[in-house]
């Protein structure tokens, strides 16, 4: 009986802690530009005015209202600025080796579809809270595409990587894909539905 009472108390404690965490006001989250970061390990982006979650990139959702901060430039990148182009959103982190292994394929896609045909925008979203480490990977792997810092709400929403979402020219997610892919597989995905 004592074990049941103890387990019940522990369960109630965790539930109340989780509820108080979820009840925290959104106003406490602010954007911290890259140039004001105190040290390399500090999170540059703690959140945006509106929370973004992993489920916001599910099939059928519209992503044009989102904006995130570029790790490369420190500037805000508004997804809606790419209306008229398909948007490939690539989620990754420093500990996801298959994600990083796809950088050469993403560089090829950028050269062919973003720079060449101008029909696609690649937005790579790092859910890693260590921008210094991300900057090193970007440099080491010669990432040619835009790399954005996920807001805290998105980074904590449990995206299983590698994960990508493809949105149509109006910002509606038309497909999502998981796992490591080749350039040829990406081409089929990007050109589907045309």
MIKOLKE-222647 format. One record per residue (C-alpha): x, z, y; residue number from 1. Coordinates in Angstrom, 2 decimals. Layout:
BEGIN
<node px="X" pz="Z" py="Y" n="NUM"/>
...
***
This chain:
BEGIN
<node px="0.00" pz="0.00" py="0.00" n="1"/>
<node px="2.85" pz="0.82" py="2.39" n="2"/>
<node px="4.31" pz="-2.65" py="1.81" n="3"/>
<node px="1.01" pz="-4.32" py="2.74" n="4"/>
<node px="0.72" pz="-2.28" py="5.94" n="5"/>
<node px="4.36" pz="-3.03" py="6.81" n="6"/>
<node px="3.92" pz="-6.77" py="6.17" n="7"/>
<node px="0.73" pz="-6.79" py="8.26" n="8"/>
<node px="2.52" pz="-5.10" py="11.17" n="9"/>
<node px="5.45" pz="-7.52" py="10.96" n="10"/>
<node px="3.05" pz="-10.50" py="10.87" n="11"/>
<node px="1.10" pz="-9.17" py="13.90" n="12"/>
<node px="4.37" pz="-8.66" py="15.80" n="13"/>
<node px="5.47" pz="-12.27" py="15.24" n="14"/>
<node px="2.04" pz="-13.63" py="16.15" n="15"/>
<node px="1.94" pz="-11.65" py="19.41" n="16"/>
<node px="5.50" pz="-12.73" py="20.29" n="17"/>
<node px="4.61" pz="-16.36" py="19.68" n="18"/>
<node px="1.43" pz="-16.10" py="21.78" n="19"/>
<node px="3.29" pz="-14.54" py="24.71" n="20"/>
<node px="5.98" pz="-17.25" py="24.47" n="21"/>
<node px="3.29" pz="-19.98" py="24.55" n="22"/>
<node px="1.53" pz="-18.29" py="27.47" n="23"/>
<node px="4.58" pz="-18.50" py="29.73" n="24"/>
<node px="3.73" pz="-20.43" py="32.91" n="25"/>
<node px="4.91" pz="-24.04" py="33.08" n="26"/>
<node px="6.10" pz="-23.50" py="36.64" n="27"/>
<node px="9.17" pz="-21.63" py="35.32" n="28"/>
<node px="10.59" pz="-24.89" py="33.94" n="29"/>
<node px="12.61" pz="-26.91" py="36.39" n="30"/>
<node px="14.77" pz="-30.01" py="36.44" n="31"/>
<node px="18.44" pz="-29.25" py="36.99" n="32"/>
<node px="20.38" pz="-32.36" py="38.00" n="33"/>
<node px="23.61" pz="-33.09" py="36.13" n="34"/>
<node px="25.79" pz="-32.61" py="39.21" n="35"/>
<node px="24.68" pz="-28.96" py="39.58" n="36"/>
<node px="25.44" pz="-27.89" py="36.01" n="37"/>
<node px="27.65" pz="-24.79" py="36.00" n="38"/>
<node px="29.59" pz="-25.68" py="32.88" n="39"/>
<node px="29.77" pz="-28.37" py="30.23" n="40"/>
<node px="27.74" pz="-26.43" py="27.64" n="41"/>
<node px="24.81" pz="-25.73" py="29.96" n="42"/>
<node px="21.54" pz="-27.59" py="29.46" n="43"/>
<node px="21.17" pz="-30.04" py="32.36" n="44"/>
<node px="17.46" pz="-30.59" py="31.94" n="45"/>
<node px="15.29" pz="-27.60" py="31.18" n="46"/>
<node px="12.00" pz="-29.45" py="31.39" n="47"/>
<node px="9.87" pz="-31.61" py="33.60" n="48"/>
<node px="6.74" pz="-30.86" py="35.56" n="49"/>
<node px="4.68" pz="-31.82" py="32.50" n="50"/>
<node px="5.76" pz="-30.89" py="29.00" n="51"/>
<node px="6.56" pz="-33.72" py="26.61" n="52"/>
<node px="6.24" pz="-33.14" py="22.86" n="53"/>
<node px="7.20" pz="-35.14" py="19.79" n="54"/>
<node px="3.54" pz="-35.94" py="19.11" n="55"/>
<node px="3.41" pz="-37.72" py="22.50" n="56"/>
<node px="5.37" pz="-40.53" py="20.81" n="57"/>
<node px="2.90" pz="-40.99" py="17.93" n="58"/>
<node px="1.30" pz="-44.37" py="17.32" n="59"/>
<node px="-1.41" pz="-45.10" py="19.89" n="60"/>
<node px="0.00" pz="-42.78" py="22.60" n="61"/>
<node px="1.03" pz="-44.15" py="26.01" n="62"/>
<node px="4.53" pz="-43.27" py="27.23" n="63"/>
<node px="4.57" pz="-44.90" py="30.68" n="64"/>
<node px="3.88" pz="-41.57" py="32.44" n="65"/>
<node px="7.11" pz="-39.98" py="31.12" n="66"/>
<node px="10.36" pz="-39.52" py="32.95" n="67"/>
<node px="13.64" pz="-37.98" py="31.87" n="68"/>
<node px="17.10" pz="-37.60" py="33.35" n="69"/>
<node px="19.90" pz="-40.02" py="32.43" n="70"/>
<node px="22.93" pz="-38.27" py="30.98" n="71"/>
<node px="25.15" pz="-41.08" py="32.26" n="72"/>
<node px="23.97" pz="-41.23" py="35.89" n="73"/>
<node px="22.05" pz="-37.99" py="36.48" n="74"/>
<node px="19.15" pz="-40.09" py="37.87" n="75"/>
<node px="15.51" pz="-39.81" py="36.79" n="76"/>
<node px="14.39" pz="-42.65" py="34.55" n="77"/>
<node px="10.66" pz="-43.44" py="34.71" n="78"/>
<node px="9.31" pz="-45.09" py="31.56" n="79"/>
<node px="6.59" pz="-46.79" py="33.63" n="80"/>
<node px="9.27" pz="-48.80" py="35.48" n="81"/>
<node px="9.59" pz="-50.93" py="32.34" n="82"/>
<node px="6.01" pz="-52.21" py="32.29" n="83"/>
<node px="5.99" pz="-55.73" py="30.88" n="84"/>
<node px="8.76" pz="-54.97" py="28.37" n="85"/>
<node px="8.66" pz="-53.33" py="24.99" n="86"/>
<node px="10.36" pz="-49.93" py="24.96" n="87"/>
<node px="12.35" pz="-48.72" py="21.96" n="88"/>
<node px="12.76" pz="-44.94" py="22.19" n="89"/>
<node px="15.55" pz="-43.68" py="19.94" n="90"/>
<node px="15.73" pz="-39.90" py="19.30" n="91"/>
<node px="19.07" pz="-38.43" py="18.23" n="92"/>
<node px="21.45" pz="-35.46" py="18.42" n="93"/>
<node px="25.15" pz="-34.85" py="17.87" n="94"/>
<node px="24.57" pz="-33.37" py="14.42" n="95"/>
<node px="22.61" pz="-36.44" py="13.20" n="96"/>
<node px="25.29" pz="-38.69" py="11.70" n="97"/>
<node px="22.86" pz="-41.50" py="10.70" n="98"/>
<node px="21.57" pz="-41.56" py="14.29" n="99"/>
<node px="25.06" pz="-42.04" py="15.72" n="100"/>
<node px="25.92" pz="-44.58" py="13.00" n="101"/>
<node px="23.17" pz="-46.84" py="14.45" n="102"/>
<node px="24.78" pz="-47.07" py="17.92" n="103"/>
<node px="26.47" pz="-50.43" py="17.15" n="104"/>
<node px="23.07" pz="-51.88" py="16.14" n="105"/>
<node px="21.50" pz="-50.52" py="19.33" n="106"/>
<node px="24.35" pz="-52.05" py="21.37" n="107"/>
<node px="23.63" pz="-55.43" py="19.72" n="108"/>
<node px="19.90" pz="-55.07" py="20.43" n="109"/>
<node px="20.67" pz="-54.26" py="24.05" n="110"/>
<node px="22.86" pz="-57.35" py="24.40" n="111"/>
<node px="20.33" pz="-59.67" py="22.72" n="112"/>
<node px="16.91" pz="-58.34" py="23.78" n="113"/>
<node px="17.46" pz="-56.17" py="26.88" n="114"/>
<node px="20.21" pz="-58.10" py="28.67" n="115"/>
<node px="19.59" pz="-61.53" py="27.13" n="116"/>
<node px="15.88" pz="-62.16" py="26.57" n="117"/>
<node px="14.87" pz="-59.26" py="28.86" n="118"/>
<node px="11.93" pz="-58.40" py="26.59" n="119"/>
<node px="13.02" pz="-54.91" py="25.55" n="120"/>
<node px="14.24" pz="-51.66" py="27.10" n="121"/>
<node px="16.18" pz="-49.23" py="24.92" n="122"/>
<node px="15.87" pz="-45.58" py="25.90" n="123"/>
<node px="17.97" pz="-43.31" py="23.72" n="124"/>
<node px="16.80" pz="-39.69" py="23.97" n="125"/>
<node px="19.21" pz="-36.90" py="23.06" n="126"/>
<node px="17.54" pz="-33.69" py="21.92" n="127"/>
<node px="20.94" pz="-31.98" py="21.87" n="128"/>
<node px="21.23" pz="-29.12" py="24.42" n="129"/>
<node px="24.96" pz="-29.74" py="25.01" n="130"/>
<node px="25.39" pz="-32.63" py="27.48" n="131"/>
<node px="29.20" pz="-32.36" py="27.40" n="132"/>
<node px="29.20" pz="-33.10" py="23.68" n="133"/>
<node px="26.69" pz="-35.93" py="24.17" n="134"/>
<node px="28.82" pz="-37.50" py="26.93" n="135"/>
<node px="31.82" pz="-37.48" py="24.59" n="136"/>
<node px="29.84" pz="-39.20" py="21.80" n="137"/>
<node px="28.48" pz="-41.78" py="24.26" n="138"/>
<node px="32.04" pz="-42.57" py="25.39" n="139"/>
<node px="33.58" pz="-42.51" py="21.89" n="140"/>
<node px="30.89" pz="-44.81" py="20.46" n="141"/>
<node px="30.76" pz="-47.04" py="23.58" n="142"/>
<node px="26.97" pz="-46.67" py="23.94" n="143"/>
<node px="25.81" pz="-49.49" py="26.23" n="144"/>
<node px="22.16" pz="-48.37" py="26.40" n="145"/>
<node px="20.53" pz="-45.69" py="28.58" n="146"/>
<node px="20.88" pz="-42.17" py="27.16" n="147"/>
<node px="18.39" pz="-39.61" py="28.42" n="148"/>
<node px="18.31" pz="-35.82" py="28.08" n="149"/>
<node px="15.14" pz="-34.61" py="26.36" n="150"/>
<node px="13.32" pz="-31.86" py="28.22" n="151"/>
<node px="13.35" pz="-28.51" py="26.44" n="152"/>
<node px="9.72" pz="-28.93" py="25.30" n="153"/>
<node px="10.57" pz="-32.19" py="23.49" n="154"/>
<node px="13.86" pz="-30.90" py="22.07" n="155"/>
<node px="12.05" pz="-27.92" py="20.56" n="156"/>
<node px="9.07" pz="-29.89" py="19.19" n="157"/>
<node px="10.69" pz="-30.55" py="15.81" n="158"/>
<node px="11.36" pz="-34.30" py="15.73" n="159"/>
<node px="12.95" pz="-35.20" py="12.40" n="160"/>
<node px="15.73" pz="-37.69" py="13.03" n="161"/>
<node px="16.58" pz="-40.50" py="12.92" n="162"/>
<node px="13.25" pz="-41.31" py="14.58" n="163"/>
<node px="12.21" pz="-44.17" py="16.85" n="164"/>
<node px="9.04" pz="-45.21" py="18.61" n="165"/>
<node px="8.33" pz="-48.76" py="19.78" n="166"/>
<node px="5.89" pz="-49.18" py="22.67" n="167"/>
<node px="4.30" pz="-52.46" py="23.72" n="168"/>
<node px="4.48" pz="-54.01" py="27.20" n="169"/>
<node px="1.76" pz="-51.61" py="28.43" n="170"/>
<node px="3.52" pz="-48.48" py="27.15" n="171"/>
<node px="1.34" pz="-47.93" py="24.07" n="172"/>
<node px="3.28" pz="-46.86" py="20.97" n="173"/>
<node px="2.64" pz="-49.55" py="18.36" n="174"/>
<node px="4.95" pz="-48.34" py="15.60" n="175"/>
<node px="7.20" pz="-45.44" py="14.67" n="176"/>
<node px="10.11" pz="-45.56" py="12.25" n="177"/>
<node px="12.29" pz="-42.98" py="10.56" n="178"/>
<node px="15.64" pz="-43.28" py="8.88" n="179"/>
<node px="18.71" pz="-45.43" py="9.36" n="180"/>
<node px="18.14" pz="-49.17" py="9.96" n="181"/>
<node px="20.19" pz="-52.34" py="10.16" n="182"/>
<node px="20.17" pz="-54.78" py="13.07" n="183"/>
<node px="18.04" pz="-57.21" py="11.03" n="184"/>
<node px="15.46" pz="-54.50" py="10.29" n="185"/>
<node px="15.31" pz="-53.62" py="13.99" n="186"/>
<node px="14.72" pz="-57.28" py="14.87" n="187"/>
<node px="11.75" pz="-57.44" py="12.50" n="188"/>
<node px="10.30" pz="-54.26" py="13.96" n="189"/>
<node px="10.79" pz="-55.37" py="17.57" n="190"/>
<node px="9.32" pz="-58.83" py="16.96" n="191"/>
<node px="6.33" pz="-57.56" py="14.95" n="192"/>
<node px="2.93" pz="-58.05" py="16.53" n="193"/>
<node px="3.97" pz="-60.97" py="18.75" n="194"/>
***
